[in-house]
Every structure is written in structure tokens, then in C-alpha cells.
Amino acid sequence: NREISSERGSLVFIEEHFGGRKTPGQCRLIAHELSCLHQLAVLHHEELKEVCGIDLNDDESLRSYILQHVEMFLAEGEV
């Protein structure tokens, strides 16, 4: 139940990545969406494993899952 303003840790990196190509509001939204996505994955990790074959208890699978979604949200397309 964190507020959008609590995504500050990742927000700095997201703003740096886009270097002004996205507004501060867009960067905050990306930080919030990434955080929510990963929180949801943790809450539903058993279903994610059963349905998609992604085992978040496995370090390599977890790393791959996170990197895939970070790259997707940091793509240069429109938000």
C-alpha cells in the first residue's frame, strides 16, 4: 500500500535513463507501474509458476523476469 511518491529509489534511475525525454510525471508513473507489477508477481508467485512456468524462487528466473520488465518499461515508445 505504498504511495506513488514512495517509488523514489527507482525514479532517479528512470529519470536519468530518459534524460528529459519523458516528463517527471511520466517517469513517476513508470516507477509506480514497475513497482506494482513486481509486487503483484510476488503476491501471485505460485500461480505465475504454475501458469507461466516462471519460478521466482529461482534466482536466475527472478533476475530474467525483472530484467525483461524493466527493459519493457524503459523502452523509448510512448507511455
Secondary structure in CASP SS format (residue, H / E / C, confidence):
PFRMAT SS
TARGET T0000
AUTHOR 0000-0000-0000
METHOD secondary structure of the structure
MODEL  1
N C 1.00
R C 1.00
E C 1.00
I H 1.00
S H 1.00
S H 1.00
E C 1.00
R H 1.00
G H 1.00
S H 1.00
L H 1.00
V H 1.00
F H 1.00
I H 1.00
E H 1.00
E H 1.00
H H 1.00
F H 1.00
G C 1.00
G C 1.00
R C 1.00
K C 1.00
T C 1.00
P H 1.00
G H 1.00
Q H 1.00
C H 1.00
R H 1.00
L H 1.00
I H 1.00
A H 1.00
H H 1.00
E H 1.00
L H 1.00
S H 1.00
C H 1.00
L H 1.00
H H 1.00
Q H 1.00
L H 1.00
A H 1.00
V H 1.00
L H 1.00
H C 1.00
H H 1.00
E H 1.00
E H 1.00
L H 1.00
K H 1.00
E H 1.00
V H 1.00
C H 1.00
G C 1.00
I C 1.00
D C 1.00
L C 1.00
N C 1.00
D C 1.00
D H 1.00
E H 1.00
S H 1.00
L H 1.00
R H 1.00
S H 1.00
Y H 1.00
I H 1.00
L H 1.00
Q H 1.00
H H 1.00
V H 1.00
E H 1.00
M H 1.00
F H 1.00
L C 1.00
A C 1.00
E C 1.00
G C 1.00
E C 1.00
V C 1.00
END
